[in-house]
C-alpha cells in the first residue's frame, strides 16, 4: 500500500500480501533504533509485538526501502482500558486486544524523525473518523498521562459528538 510517499504494511487497511517475519523484523529493527525501546527485554516481544502482528493491528512505514516507523493499536473494552492504564503493557491479556470499541495506540516508534508524518497518516487517512487514546510514556519527565486524539474528519465537527464505533 502506497500513501504519502511511504510504502506501508498495514494489513487492517490493505489486502496486499505481507509477511509476519518481515513485519516482526522491521518492528524490532525500529525498536533497536529507538531510545525508549532499545533496552526493552527480548522476552517482552511475545506480549508487546506479536499480538499486534497476529491481530493485524499495526502499520509499518518504509521510505526508500528502509523501515522508518511502526505503530500498533488495540480496541479495548472499558475493563481492558482500565487494566492497560493501571498495569504494565506486558501484562495485557491477549483477549484484551479486541475486547471493545475504545481505540488505543499502544506503540508508536519513529526513531528517525517521522512521528509527525505518521500522525498525519493516522489522523487523515487510517483513523480519520475515530477518536483514540495513548499513554504518554515519559513518566520520568512528566509523569504518566493519557493523551486523547481525534481523526481529521472529526476535528471539523463541533463538540459534543458521539463516539465512533469500531468498524469491522
VMD Tcl script that draws the C-alpha trace (Angstrom):
set ca {
  {0.00 0.00 0.00}
  {1.45 3.37 -1.01}
  {0.42 6.54 0.83}
  {2.11 9.92 1.27}
  {5.39 8.69 -0.28}
  {5.55 5.75 2.13}
  {5.29 2.09 1.29}
  {3.10 0.70 4.06}
  {2.46 -2.66 5.61}
  {-0.98 -2.09 7.09}
  {-2.94 -5.36 6.97}
  {-6.05 -3.84 8.55}
  {-6.32 -1.42 5.61}
  {-4.96 -3.35 2.65}
  {-5.38 -6.75 1.08}
  {-1.78 -6.63 -0.14}
  {0.11 -9.78 0.94}
  {2.55 -9.33 3.79}
  {4.96 -11.48 5.74}
  {4.79 -11.82 9.54}
  {8.53 -12.42 9.86}
  {9.30 -9.31 7.80}
  {6.89 -7.23 9.90}
  {8.39 -8.53 13.16}
  {11.92 -7.91 11.89}
  {11.11 -4.35 10.83}
  {9.40 -3.58 14.14}
  {12.30 -4.99 16.18}
  {14.79 -3.11 13.99}
  {12.91 0.13 14.67}
  {12.78 -0.66 18.40}
  {16.57 -1.12 18.39}
  {16.95 2.40 16.97}
  {14.53 3.97 19.45}
  {15.95 5.34 22.70}
  {12.74 4.48 24.56}
  {12.55 0.91 23.19}
  {16.08 -0.40 22.70}
  {16.51 -1.63 26.27}
  {13.20 -3.50 26.42}
  {13.97 -7.17 27.23}
  {13.65 -9.62 24.37}
  {11.14 -11.78 26.26}
  {8.61 -8.92 26.14}
  {8.23 -9.22 22.36}
  {5.75 -12.04 22.93}
  {3.43 -9.66 24.78}
  {4.21 -6.33 23.12}
  {4.81 -7.01 19.41}
  {3.44 -10.42 18.48}
  {-0.22 -9.71 19.40}
  {-0.25 -6.61 17.16}
  {1.08 -8.64 14.26}
  {-1.24 -11.59 14.90}
  {-4.26 -9.28 15.09}
  {-3.17 -7.24 12.03}
  {-3.35 -4.09 14.17}
  {-0.17 -2.32 13.14}
  {1.36 -0.16 10.48}
  {4.96 -0.13 9.32}
  {6.14 2.63 7.02}
  {9.07 2.29 4.63}
  {10.94 5.09 2.93}
  {13.44 4.20 0.20}
  {13.14 0.54 1.21}
  {14.01 1.16 4.88}
  {11.52 0.95 7.77}
  {11.06 4.37 9.36}
  {8.03 3.99 11.64}
  {5.85 1.44 13.40}
  {2.61 1.86 15.33}
  {0.22 -0.65 16.90}
  {-3.28 -0.31 18.32}
  {-5.93 -2.14 20.34}
  {-9.69 -1.98 20.59}
  {-10.34 -2.04 24.34}
  {-13.44 -2.59 26.40}
  {-13.90 -0.30 29.40}
  {-12.45 -3.01 31.65}
  {-9.48 -3.69 29.36}
  {-8.80 0.03 29.14}
  {-8.60 0.22 32.93}
  {-6.26 -2.77 33.10}
  {-3.98 -1.18 30.50}
  {-3.87 2.19 32.28}
  {-3.22 0.65 35.70}
  {-0.75 -2.13 34.79}
  {2.36 -2.58 32.67}
  {1.57 -3.27 29.00}
  {3.42 -6.58 29.22}
  {0.63 -7.89 31.48}
  {-2.09 -7.19 28.90}
  {-4.06 -10.40 28.24}
  {-4.28 -11.42 24.58}
  {-8.10 -11.26 24.62}
  {-7.97 -7.55 25.53}
  {-6.58 -6.61 22.10}
  {-10.06 -6.78 20.53}
  {-12.38 -6.56 23.51}
  {-14.32 -3.38 22.74}
  {-14.71 -0.16 20.81}
  {-12.13 2.08 22.51}
  {-9.21 2.66 20.18}
  {-5.81 2.92 21.87}
  {-2.37 3.20 20.33}
  {-0.04 1.01 22.38}
  {3.17 1.52 20.47}
  {4.48 4.41 18.38}
  {8.05 4.13 17.13}
  {9.56 6.69 14.75}
  {13.26 6.90 15.64}
  {14.29 8.82 12.51}
  {12.03 11.85 12.89}
  {8.89 10.59 11.13}
  {6.49 10.88 14.07}
  {4.63 13.94 12.72}
  {4.20 12.30 9.31}
  {2.94 9.10 10.96}
  {0.48 11.18 12.99}
  {-0.81 12.82 9.79}
  {-1.30 9.40 8.16}
  {-3.19 8.13 11.19}
  {-5.37 11.23 11.61}
  {-6.07 11.96 7.94}
  {-6.24 8.52 6.36}
  {-6.24 5.46 8.62}
  {-8.42 6.68 11.50}
  {-9.87 9.93 10.14}
  {-13.30 9.16 11.62}
  {-12.12 7.94 15.01}
  {-11.19 9.12 18.45}
  {-8.23 7.40 20.05}
  {-6.01 7.49 23.09}
  {-2.42 6.75 24.02}
  {-0.37 6.67 27.19}
  {2.37 9.25 27.27}
  {5.24 7.10 28.47}
  {7.78 9.70 29.52}
  {6.76 9.28 33.13}
  {10.22 10.04 34.44}
  {9.96 13.50 32.85}
  {6.32 14.50 33.35}
  {4.50 11.54 34.83}
  {2.31 9.04 33.02}
  {-0.54 10.77 31.18}
  {-3.38 9.75 28.91}
  {-3.35 11.67 25.64}
  {-6.57 11.96 23.60}
  {-6.68 12.43 19.83}
  {-9.21 12.50 17.04}
  {-9.13 11.98 13.31}
  {-9.23 14.86 10.87}
  {-12.85 14.20 9.85}
  {-13.96 14.58 13.48}
  {-11.83 17.68 14.00}
  {-14.06 19.54 11.53}
  {-17.19 18.74 13.55}
  {-18.45 20.64 16.56}
  {-18.37 19.05 20.03}
  {-20.00 17.08 21.52}
  {-20.13 14.27 19.02}
  {-20.93 10.64 19.60}
  {-18.07 8.19 19.83}
  {-17.29 6.41 16.59}
  {-17.69 2.67 16.92}
  {-15.07 0.26 15.69}
  {-15.51 -0.71 12.07}
  {-15.05 -4.38 11.24}
}
mol new
graphics top color blue
foreach p $ca { graphics top sphere $p radius 0.5 }
foreach p [lrange $ca 0 end-1] q [lrange $ca 1 end] { graphics top cylinder $p $q radius 0.2 }
display resetview
